[in-house]
Amino acid sequence: MNMFAINVVLAFAWMALTGGLTIGGMITGLLVGMGAMWMVRPLFPRTGHYFRRLYCGTRLAVMFVYELVVSAIPVVRDVLTPGQSSQPALVAVPITMTTDLQITLLANFITLTPGTLTLDVSEDRKTLYVHAMFGEDPDAIRAQVRDRFEVWIREATE
């Protein structure tokens, strides 16, 4: 049984013991379950991997929300000010992702970030084609994908 399933079982056990079948009870149960699993992790060597993935997944979500907010600012500024300051461009972004999950996450994160849109993945799965609203510096866009999104996704999925 994987560690997340054990954590969910512990959370339901917590909710059964406290008599609270609520979202707050579930969250509390998950946290209590994680604490219990943390305390017995020397007995189960795979639990360390679970906590690392949980940390990396949480960090990926937080960093994505940060990128979402930061990238929305220039888009909002461009929409609300008269004239057009954006310089749209199509950018070929080389990627090092290998699995379908990683490529899908990367393409979706790029698309969900304001001002960018993933258009296609090359046949050899080595390049993403991205439309950028502010494409005056294609190397900066490539660096952002390579140094931020790819690193975070790789850490969360490996």
VOVO-629125 format. One record per residue: y, z, x of N, C-alpha, C in turn; residue in three letters; residue number from 1. Coordinates in steps of 0.2 Angstrom, whole numbers, always signed. Atoms other than C-alpha are relative to their C-alpha. Example, Ala and Ser with C-alpha at 12.3 -4.5 7.8 and 13.67 -1.06 7.14 Angstrom:
    n_yy    n_zz    n_xx   ca_yy   ca_zz   ca_xx    c_yy    c_zz    c_xx   res     n
      -6      +0      +4     -22     +39     +62      +6      +0      +4   ALA     1
      -6      -1      -4      -5     +36     +68      +5      +3      -4   SER     2
//
This chain:
    n_yy    n_zz    n_xx   ca_yy   ca_zz   ca_xx    c_yy    c_zz    c_xx   res     n
      -6      +0      +4      +0      +0      +0      +6      +0      +4   MET     1
      -6      +0      -4     +17      -4      +7      +4      +6      -1   ASN     2
      -4      -6      +0     +30      +9     +10      +5      +0      -5   MET     3
      -5      +0      +6     +42      +3      -3      -4      +2      -6   PHE     4
      +4      -2      +6     +28      +5     -16      -1      +7      +0   ALA     5
      +1      -7      +0     +25     +22     -10      +6      +4      -2   ILE     6
      -6      -4      +1     +43     +27     -11      +1      -1      -8   ASN     7
      -1      +1      +7     +44     +20     -29      -5      +5      -4   VAL     8
      +5      -4      +3     +28     +30     -34      +3      +7      +1   VAL     9
      -3      -7      -1     +36     +46     -26      +6      +1      -5   LEU    10
      -6      +0      +4     +52     +42     -36      -2      +1      -7   ALA    11
      +3      -1      +6     +42     +41     -52      -3      +7      -1   PHE    12
      +3      -7      +0     +33     +57     -48      +6      +5      +0   ALA    13
      -6      -4      +0     +50     +65     -45      +3      +0      -7   TRP    14
      -2      +0      +7     +56     +59     -62      -4      +4      -5   MET    15
      +5      -4      +4     +40     +66     -70      +1      +7      +0   ALA    16
      -1      -8      -2     +43     +83     -62      +6      +2      -3   LEU    17
      -7      -2      +2     +61     +84     -67      +1      -1      -7   THR    18
      -1      +2      +7     +59     +76     -84      +6      -4      -2   GLY    19
      -6      +5      +1     +74     +64     -82      -2      -7      +2   GLY    20
      +2      +7      -1     +69     +46     -84      +7      -4      -1   LEU    21
      -7      +3      +0     +87     +40     -80      +1      -4      +7   THR    22
      -1      +3      -6     +94     +29     -67      +2      +5      +6   ILE    23
      -2      -5      -5    +102     +44     -58      -7      +4      +2   GLY    24
      +7      -3      -2     +84     +52     -58      -4      -4      +4   GLY    25
      +3      +5      -4     +77     +36     -51      +3      +0      +7   MET    26
      -3      +0      -6     +90     +36     -37      -2      +6      +4   ILE    27
      +2      -6      -3     +87     +54     -33      -7      +0      +2   THR    28
      +7      +1      -2     +69     +51     -33      -2      -4      +6   GLY    29
      +1      +4      -6     +70     +37     -21      +3      +3      +6   LEU    30
      -3      -4      -6     +81     +48      -9      -5      +5      +2   LEU    31
      +5      -5      -1     +69     +62     -11      -6      -2      +3   VAL    32
      +6      +3      -2     +54     +51      -8      +1      -3      +8   GLY    33
      -2      +2      -7     +63     +43      +8      +0      +6      +4   MET    34
      +0      -6      -4     +66     +61     +14      -7      +2      +2   GLY    35
      +7      -2      -1     +48     +65     +12      -4      -4      +4   ALA    36
      +3      +5      -4     +42     +49     +20      +3      +1      +7   MET    37
      -3      -1      -6     +54     +53     +34      -3      +6      +4   TRP    38
      +2      -6      -3     +47     +70     +37      -8      -1      +2   MET    39
      +7      +1      -2     +29     +64     +38      -1      -7      +4   VAL    40
      +1      +6      -3     +32     +48     +47      -4      +0      +7   ARG    41
      +5      +0      -6     +23     +53     +63      -7      +0      -2   PRO    42
      +7      +1      +2      +7     +53     +53      -1      -7      -2   LEU    43
      +1      +7      +2     +10     +35     +47      +4      -4      +5   PHE    44
      -4      +3      -4     +16     +24     +61      +4      -6      -3   PRO    45
      -4      +5      +3     +22     +10     +49      +6      +2      -3   ARG    46
      -6      -3      +4     +35     +21     +41      +6      -2      +4   THR    47
      -6      +2      -5     +47     +18     +56      +2      -7      -2   GLY    48
      -2      +7      +1     +47      +0     +52      +3      -1      -7   HIS    49
      -3      +0      +6     +51      +3     +34      +7      +3      +0   TYR    50
      -7      -3      +0     +66     +14     +38      +5      -5      +4   PHE    51
      -4      +5      -3     +72      +1     +50      +2      -6      -4   ARG    52
      -2      +5      +5     +71     -13     +37      +4      +2      -5   ARG    53
      -4      -3      +6     +79      -2     +24      +7      +0      +3   LEU    54
      -6      +0      -3     +93      +1     +36      +3      -7      +1   TYR    55
      -2      +6      -1     +95     -17     +41      +2      -4      -7   CYS    56
      -1      +3      +6     +94     -23     +23      +7      +3      -3   GLY    57
      -7      -3      +2    +108     -11     +18      +6      -2      +4   THR    58
      -5      +3      -4    +118     -16     +32      +2      -7      -1   ARG    59
      -1      +7      +2    +116     -34     +27      +4      +0      -6   LEU    60
      -4      +0      +6    +122     -30     +10      +7      +2      +1   ALA    61
      -7      -3      -1    +137     -20     +16      +4      -5      +3   VAL    62
      -4      +5      -3    +142     -33     +28      +2      -7      -4   MET    63
      -1      +5      +4    +140     -47     +16      +6      +1      -5   PHE    64
      -6      -2      +5    +152     -38      +3      +6      +0      +4   VAL    65
      -6      +0      -4    +164     -36     +18      +3      -7      +1   TYR    66
      -2      +7      -1    +164     -54     +22      +2      -3      -7   GLU    67
      -3      +2      +7    +166     -58      +3      +7      +2      -1   LEU    68
      -7      -2      +1    +182     -48      +2      +4      -3      +5   VAL    69
      -5      +3      -6    +189     -54     +19      +1      -7      -1   VAL    70
      -1      +7      +1    +186     -72     +15      +3      -2      -7   SER    71
      -4      +2      +7    +193     -71      -3      +7      +0      +1   ALA    72
      -7      -1      -1    +210     -66      +4      +3      -7      +1   ILE    73
      -4      +6      -1    +215     -83     +11      -1      -5      -6   PRO    74
      +1      +4      +6    +207     -92      -4      +5      +2      -6   VAL    75
      -5      -3      +5    +218     -81     -16      +7      -2      +2   VAL    76
      -7      +2      -3    +233     -84      -5      +1      -7      -1   ARG    77
      -1      +7      +1    +231    -103      -6      +0      -2      -7   ASP    78
      +0      +1      +7    +228    -103     -24      +6      +2      -3   VAL    79
      -6      -3      +4    +243     -92     -29      +6      -3      +3   LEU    80
      -7      +2      -3    +256    -100     -17      +0      -8      -1   THR    81
      -1      +7      +2    +264    -117     -21      -2      -4      +6   PRO    82
      +3      +5      -5    +257    -132     -11      -7      +2      +2   GLY    83
      +7      -1      -2    +241    -133      -2      +0      +1      +8   GLN    84
      +0      -2      -7    +238    -125     +15      -7      -1      +3   SER    85
      +7      +1      -2    +219    -128     +15      -1      -7      +4   SER    86
      +1      +7      -3    +212    -142     +26      -8      +0      +0   GLN    87
      +7      +0      +1    +194    -145     +19      -3      -4      +5   PRO    88
      +4      +4      -5    +181    -151     +31      -8      +1      -1   ALA    89
      +7      -1      +0    +162    -154     +32      -2      +1      +7   LEU    90
      +2      -2      -7    +154    -145     +46      -7      +0      +0   VAL    91
      +7      -1      -1    +137    -147     +53      -1      +6      +4   ALA    92
      +1      -6      -4    +131    -130     +58      -7      +1      +2   VAL    93
      +6      -1      -2    +116    -128     +69      -3      +7      -1   PRO    94
      +3      -7      +2    +104    -114     +64      -6      +1      +4   ILE    95
      +6      -2      -3     +90    -105     +72      -5      +3      -4   THR    96
      +4      -3      +5     +82     -98     +56      -7      -4      +0   MET    97
      +7      +4      +1     +63    -103     +54      -3      +1      -6   THR    98
      +3      -1      +6     +57     -96     +38      +4      -2      -6   THR    99
      -4      +2      +7     +61    -102     +20      +4      +5      -2   ASP   100
      -4      -5      +2     +67     -85     +16      +7      +1      +4   LEU   101
      -6      -1      -4     +79     -84     +30      +5      -6      -1   GLN   102
      -4      +6      +2     +86    -102     +27      +3      +1      -7   ILE   103
      -3      -1      +6     +88     -98      +9      +5      +5      -1   THR   104
      -5      -5      +0     +97     -82     +12      +6      -2      +3   LEU   105
      -6      +2      -3    +109     -90     +24      +4      -5      -4   LEU   106
      -4      +5      +4    +113    -105     +13      +3      +4      -6   ALA   107
      -3      -4      +6    +116     -93      -2      +6      +4      +2   ASN   108
      -6      -4      -2    +127     -81      +8      +6      -5      +2   PHE   109
      -5      +5      -1    +137     -96     +14      +3      -2      -6   ILE   110
      -3      +3      +6    +139    -103      -3      +3      +6      -4   THR   111
      -3      -5      +4    +143     -86     -11      +7      +3      +3   LEU   112
      -6      -2      -4    +157     -83      +2      +5      -5      -2   THR   113
      -5      +4      +2    +173     -89      -5      +3      -5      +5   PRO   114
      -3      +5      -5    +180    -105      +3      -6      -4      +4   GLY   115
      +5      +3      -3    +163    -111      +9      -6      -2      -5   THR   116
      +6      +2      +4    +148    -121      +1      -5      -3      +4   LEU   117
      +5      +4      -3    +132    -126      +8      -2      -6      -4   THR   118
      +2      +6      +3    +128    -144      +4      -7      -2      +1   LEU   119
      +6      +3      -1    +112    -148     +12      -3      +3      +6   ASP   120
      +3      -2      -6     +99    -143     +25      -4      -6      +3   VAL   121
      +3      +6      -3     +93    -156     +37      -8      +0      -1   SER   122
      +7      +1      +0     +75    -163     +37      -4      +4      +5   GLU   123
      +3      -4      -5     +71    -154     +53      +1      +7      -1   ASP   124
      -2      -7      +1     +78    -138     +46      +4      +4      +6   ARG   125
      -4      -2      -6     +89    -136     +61      +8      +0      -1   LYS   126
      -7      +0      +1    +106    -139     +53      +2      +1      -7   THR   127
      -3      -1      +7    +116    -134     +38      +6      -4      +0   LEU   128
      -6      +4      +1    +129    -145     +31      +5      +4      -5   TYR   129
      -5      -5      +4    +144    -134     +25      +6      -3      -1   VAL   130
      -7      +1      +1    +160    -138     +16      +4      +6      +0   HIS   131
      -5      -5      -1    +174    -127     +21      +6      -1      -2   ALA   132
      -7      +1      +3    +190    -125     +12      +5      +0      +6   MET   133
      -4      +0      -5    +198    -120     +28      -3      -2      +7   PHE   134
      +4      +2      -5    +190    -131     +41      +3      -3      +6   GLY   135
      -4      +2      -6    +203    -133     +54      -3      +1      +7   GLU   136
      +4      -2      -6    +192    -125     +67      -7      +0      -1   ASP   137
      +7      +0      +1    +174    -130     +65      -4      +4      +4   PRO   138
      +4      -4      -5    +168    -121     +80      +1      +8      -2   ASP   139
      -1      -7      +3    +175    -104     +72      -5      +1      -6   ALA   140
      +5      +0      +6    +164    -108     +56      -7      +0      +3   ILE   141
      +7      -1      -3    +149    -111     +67      -1      +6      +3   ARG   142
      +1      -7      -3    +152     -95     +77      -1      +5      -5   ALA   143
      +1      -5      +5    +154     -85     +61      -7      +0      -3   GLN   144
      +7      +1      +3    +137     -92     +54      -5      +3      +5   VAL   145
      +5      -1      -5    +128     -90     +71      +1      +8      +2   ARG   146
      +0      -7      -2    +135     -73     +76      +0      +6      -5   ASP   147
      +0      -5      +6    +136     -64     +59      -6      -1      -4   ARG   148
      +5      +1      +6    +126     -71     +45      -7      +0      +3   PHE   149
      +7      +1      -3    +111     -77     +56      -3      +7      +3   GLU   150
      +2      -7      -3    +110     -60     +66      -2      +5      -5   VAL   151
      +1      -5      +6    +111     -49     +50      -6      -2      -4   TRP   152
      +6      +2      +4     +98     -60     +41      -6      +1      +4   ILE   153
      +6      -1      -4     +86     -60     +55      -2      +7      +1   ARG   154
      +2      -7      -1     +87     -42     +58      -3      +3      -7   GLU   155
      +3      -3      +7     +84     -38     +39      -7      -3      -2   ALA   156
      +7      +3      +3     +69     -50     +37      -5      +0      +5   THR   157
      +5      +0      -5     +60     -48     +53      -3      +7      +1   GLU   158
//
